[in-house]
Amino acid sequence: MSTRANKQTDGAGILYVVATPIGNPDDISARAIRTLAEVNLIACEDTRRTGQILARHQIGTPTVSHYEHNEERRVPELVTRLKAGEKIALVTDAGTPAISDPGFRLVRAALEANVRVIAVPGASAAIAALSIAGIPTDRFTFEGFVPSRDAARGKALDDLRREPRTMVFYEAARRLADTLAAMATAFGESRDAAVVCEITKTYERTIRGTLGALERAFRATPALGEIVIVVAGAAQQTDAGDAAIDVHEALEVLREAGLGLKQASAIVARLTGKGRREVYQDALKSRDDDSSDD
């Protein structure tokens, strides 16, 4: 167990991790406003966007850029100032820093330097979308952005095929239809999901349905703005349920009905909760074994 909190350097400053609005400018806490006004410096992803928030609340605290491409250089500078006793607020363009946004490296470096780190909580698109999706929230996993390349995205989603918890993803509007299609392939077209667009903004909307239906809807009418996808987890298979379907027997029946091996494997995977590739590879191996016996 870490004891860094008990070893804070005397006279060291404080790093405040401050959540800012994800769309509606009124979604900022009184504590966040007070913190931003009282610190010595604000490290922000985009000084122009943060400047708009500061101007709205008449805050004149100096700002410095801190984003993905200058983190390596900026983090040591900020930690040096923290160790000298300054108080610094970390913000991103929207939402909670370090959640699919810059911030983790600075937080870790501050902790390693025995600097106190304090959260000033607020908006998070993932939690806000989950709360209105109408999909179970008792257990969930945040997956952030999936890879943009087809092969890598397919593998990442295939690895989540049996994930029983609700899954929360971020996605860019221009890739939404392709990602929903990949999810339908990996999880099955009938898996329940919700797509939340422009959350807390003027044109916010939430569309619920199956992955197949959602893919067709957004293929016909592309989305705009920032997107959160909430996908139901895989149905739990009981021991009795697993025993009820013999994979090889099911494949044989489907093949006799005229389906190709890939089609039959996809159907059996959906019925059993197994990975489509796993069923297909097992079927190929079984077919090779049968041929060698002859």
Stockholm file with secondary structure:
# STOCKHOLM 1.0

chainA/1-294         MSTRANKQTDGAGILYVVATPIGNPDDISARAIRTLAEVNLIACEDTRRTGQILARHQIGTPTVSHYEHNEERRVPELVTRLKAGEKIALVTDAGTPAISDPGFRLVRAALEANVRVIAVPGASAAIAALSIAGIPTDRFTFEGFVPSRDAARGKALDDLRREPRTMVFYEAARRLADTLAAMATAFGESRDAAVVCEITKTYERTIRGTLGALERAFRATPALGEIVIVVAGAAQQTDAGDAAIDVHEALEVLREAGLGLKQASAIVARLTGKGRREVYQDALKSRDDDSSDD
#=GR chainA/1-294 SS CCCGGGGCCTTCCEEEEECBCSSCTTCCCHHHHHHHHHSSEEEESCHHHHHHHHHHTTCCCCEEECCTTTHHHHHHHHHHHHHTTCEEEEECSSBSTTSSSTTHHHHHHHHHTTCEEEEECCCCHHHHHHHHSCSCCSSEEEEEECCSSHHHHHHHHHTTTTCCSEEEEEEEGGGHHHHHHHHHHHHCTTCEEEEEESTTSTTCEEEEEEHHHHHHHHHHSCCCSEEEEEECCCCCCCHHHHHHCCHHHHHHHHHHTTCCHHHHHHHHHHHHCCCHHHHHHHHHHHHHHHHHHC
#=GC SS_cons         CCCGGGGCCTTCCEEEEECBCSSCTTCCCHHHHHHHHHSSEEEESCHHHHHHHHHHTTCCCCEEECCTTTHHHHHHHHHHHHHTTCEEEEECSSBSTTSSSTTHHHHHHHHHTTCEEEEECCCCHHHHHHHHSCSCCSSEEEEEECCSSHHHHHHHHHTTTTCCSEEEEEEEGGGHHHHHHHHHHHHCTTCEEEEEESTTSTTCEEEEEEHHHHHHHHHHSCCCSEEEEEECCCCCCCHHHHHHCCHHHHHHHHHHTTCCHHHHHHHHHHHHCCCHHHHHHHHHHHHHHHHHHC
//
